[in-house]
């Protein structure tokens, strides 16, 4: 059985923490930043965990 190749787009967007959690960047922080409050921009700058519904497919794309 051959090895599963990593989906390169997913490898750039997701990472695995030391404890095995999958994290991702949040959207809506690329443009039209003047109308967003500083608190909202700070909050969007943090990484968040991948949802339960997406976890299986992301793990498969990363070859885990």
Helices and strands as residue ranges (DSSP letters): H 8-13, E 14-16, E 22-24, H 38-44, E 48-49, H 52-61
